[in-house]
Structure formats: structure tokens, C-alpha cells
Amino acid sequence: MRAELRTRLSPIGAVVEELRASSEEVGAILVFLGVVRGVSRGRRVLRLEYEAHPELAPEVLRRLIEEAKEKYCILDAVIEHKVGTADVGEPVMCVAVASRHRREGFSALRELVERVKHEAPIWKKEVTEEGAYWVEERGGEPFIELVSPVEVSVNEEVSAQELIARLGLRAEDVRIVREDREVESKALLRRGDRVKIVPARVRPSSASSQRGE
């Protein structure tokens, strides 16, 4: 079992050989390789930029492998995920599974790929000709839902859009308010800025009124 963050993924042949040698019972090796698309949502992609929690991300990836081994009785698995800048066409995620038979291997591989994308603390910024965007990978539901305005102090320079993405929220569900004015998604927030994160259904004037109560 191996789960790693890497600036460059291992050659596929080396991963396959690693799994083939893991057990004499191996009868199937299945590999998923994710690469950078050149076009996304109608925008031409220039590159992707990945960030990850350096300690927690590998821990989550190892846990996912352990749970897949227990659930599907696979023999071994490898997960590698890119961190840093990735050009169009570059491999960014490799999930490989060794199993006795193809059926449990396919099932484990599919589940691992989806869970890596939705559960690992790894964040993707898409840099396009139209600008840079943090991409939500958690599926149909946001990680959390904001039910009332909260005031926060910004500790590092970040765009409003990036702040929302890092909190696990969807941009369409919230607004950022600074000094009673709504902040555009591309606007830069500076260290020390105090801003309110407001549910989309609450207008900035309403958020200001709630603060005074």
C-alpha cells in the first residue's frame, strides 16, 4: 500500500510492476490516470495548480485504501496525486488497484477515484485565458452550508473566490461583504481585513443590520 503527494507522478509501468510484485495472488491490475484537460466549461485551460494539506492528505489517502481493502478484499493499491503546477496533458492523479479478480478490482477502483476527489484535502485552481478559478470537487453538495452571517479576519492575502473555496462553500451560495459593501469574487482580500461571509439569501444591508442587533 502506498499513498503519496508528488510533484511528478511515477511512470505507469513502475506502478504496475510494484503492484504485480505485491502478491502471488494478483490476477488483475486496474489503473486510473487523470490528466489535465485543455478545455473546461468552455474555457481554454492554461494550467492547473494543486495545493494539499501535507500531513492530512496522505493520511486520508491511506485510510481510503485500507477501507477499500476491507470492503472489496483487494490485495493492494497505490494512490499518487500531483501537487504544484500541472500543464495541459500532464498526469495529475494515479489510482491503481491489484486484486484477485477483475470484478472487485473495478468496484474498488471506481470508489477510490470518487472518494479521493471528494474527501482528500486537495484543492485545485484552474488557470484559464479568462482568469483563475478554484474548482469545487466535492460533488453536488457543499462541504458545509452557511445558515447565518459570520465575521472573520483574513490572515493571508487571498481572493474572495479562493476564500470561499477553501472554506468548502459554493460561490453561488454566499457573498463576501467588506465595510457593508459586497466584494466581487476576483477582488483581493488582504491580511487583516475583516469581512462578513453572508448566505446568498441575505442582502448586505440585512447583514449590516444583524451585526448591529
N, C-alpha and C positions, 0 to 999 in steps of 0.2 A: 504494500500500500504506500502510495506517495501522493502528497498534495502540496503544491508549491506555487508561489508567485514568482514570475520570471520576467526579465527584461526582453528575453528572446526564448521562444518555445523550443523544446528539444525536437530533433528530427523524428518524423513519424516512425521510421524504421527502428530507431533506438527504443522508442516506447513499446512498440510491438514486441521486440526481442526481449525487453525487460519483463513483459507480462508472460510471454511464451515460456520463459525460464522460471517463472514463479511456482509452477506446479506441473507434475507429470499428468495431472488430470485435465489440463486445459484442452478443450475441444473447440473453442470459439473465442476469437478476439474481435471486439467491435470498437470502432473509433469514430468519435465525432470531432470534427475540426471546424471551428468558427473562424471566419476571415472577415476583413473589413470590406464592406460594400462601397462601391463608388458613388452610388446614388441612394439617398434615404429620404422618404416622404417628399419626393420630387425635388430635393436639393442635392447639388453636387457636393460630395464629401471630399474634403482635402486630407483629413486625418482624424484619428480618434486619440483621445488622451484618457488613460485609465489611472485612477487612484484607488488605493485599497488600505484597509487597516492592517498594518504589518504583522501584528500578532494575532488578532482575532480572525482575519480572513483565512489563513491556513488552518486554524483550529476548526472553523466551521466546515471547510472542505473535507478535513479528515473525518469529522463527525458524519457528514453526508455519506462518505464511503463506508464507514462502519455500519450505518443504518441500512445501506443498500446490501451489504454483505449478509446482514442478519435477515433482511426481508426476502431477498431473492436467491440467497445461497450462492452468490458469485464467488469466485476464487480470489480475485484480486482486482484492483482498479488504480488508475492514475488520473489525477486532475492537475493540469497546469493552466495558469491564467496569466496573461500579459499584464504588466504594469508599465506606465510610461507612455511614450508616443508610438502610435502604430499607423503606418502608411496604408493606403488602399491596396487590398490584396494580401496584406500581411496576416498570418495566423495569429489569433489572439486568445483562443481557448481550445484546449485539447482535453477531452474526456474519453478515456479508454477503459474497457472492461474485459476481463478474462473470465470465462465461465465454462462449465462442462458442456452445456448445450446452448444453442442459439436463442431459444425462447426466453430463458431467464436473462440472458445477456442483453437482448433487445429491450426488455422491460426495464432492467436496471439502468441501461444507458439513457433511455428517454427520461426517466425520472431524475437521474443525476443532472443531466443538462438543464432541465427546467428548474431544479432546486438551486443549482449554482447561480443561475441568472436572477432568481427571486430572493434568495436567502443570504448569499455571501455579501459581506460588507465591501463591495467593489463598485466604484462609481465610474460612469462613462460620460465623457464630454465629446460631443460631435462637433468638429470644426468644419464648417461649410463655407461656400462662397458668400453666403448671406449672413454669416455670423457663427458664433459658438453657442451650443445648447447642451445642458445636462440632460441626459436621457433616462427616463424612468424605466427600470427593468423589473418592477415588482408585479406586473400583470394588471388585471383590471381594477384592483382595489389599492388605494394608497396604504403605506405602512401605518400611518396614523391619520386621524381625522380631527381637525381643529373645530371645537364647538363654541369657543368664545375667544375674544381678542387676548393676546398676551404681549407684554412688552419685554424686549430683550436688548442687551448691549452687545454690539458686534466686536469680536476680539481679533479679527483679521480682515484685511481688505478682500471683499468678495462682491460679486454682482447679486442683485436681488434674486435673479433666477437661480443662481447657484445656491444661495442660502436656502431657498425653498426646497430644492432637490436634495440637499444634504440632510434636511430635516425629515425626508421621506414623505413630503406633501406633494400634491399636484398643483401646478401653476394655476390651473383654471379654478381651483377650489379656494384660493386665498389671495389676499392683497398685502403688500408691504406699505405701511404708512409711516412717513417721517415728517415731524412738525406739522401734523394734521393734513399733509398732502400725500396723495398716492404716488408711489415710486414706480417708474417704468421698470420692466423686467431686466433690461440691459443696464440700468443705472448702477453705478458703483457705490457700494457702502464701505465706509472707511472705519478703521479701528476706532472704537469709542462712540460710534454712532448709536443712538438709542432709537429703536424703531418698534412699531407695533405690527404684529402679524395678525391679520384680521380675516375671519371667514368671508368668502366672496359675497354672501348674502347680507353682510353688514357693511354699509357705506362708511367712508372715512369720517364723515360728520358724526355718525352714530357712535363710532369707536371713540371719538373725542369726548362725546357726552358721557359714555360709560366710564371713561377714565376719571371724569370729574365727580362721579357719584360717590 
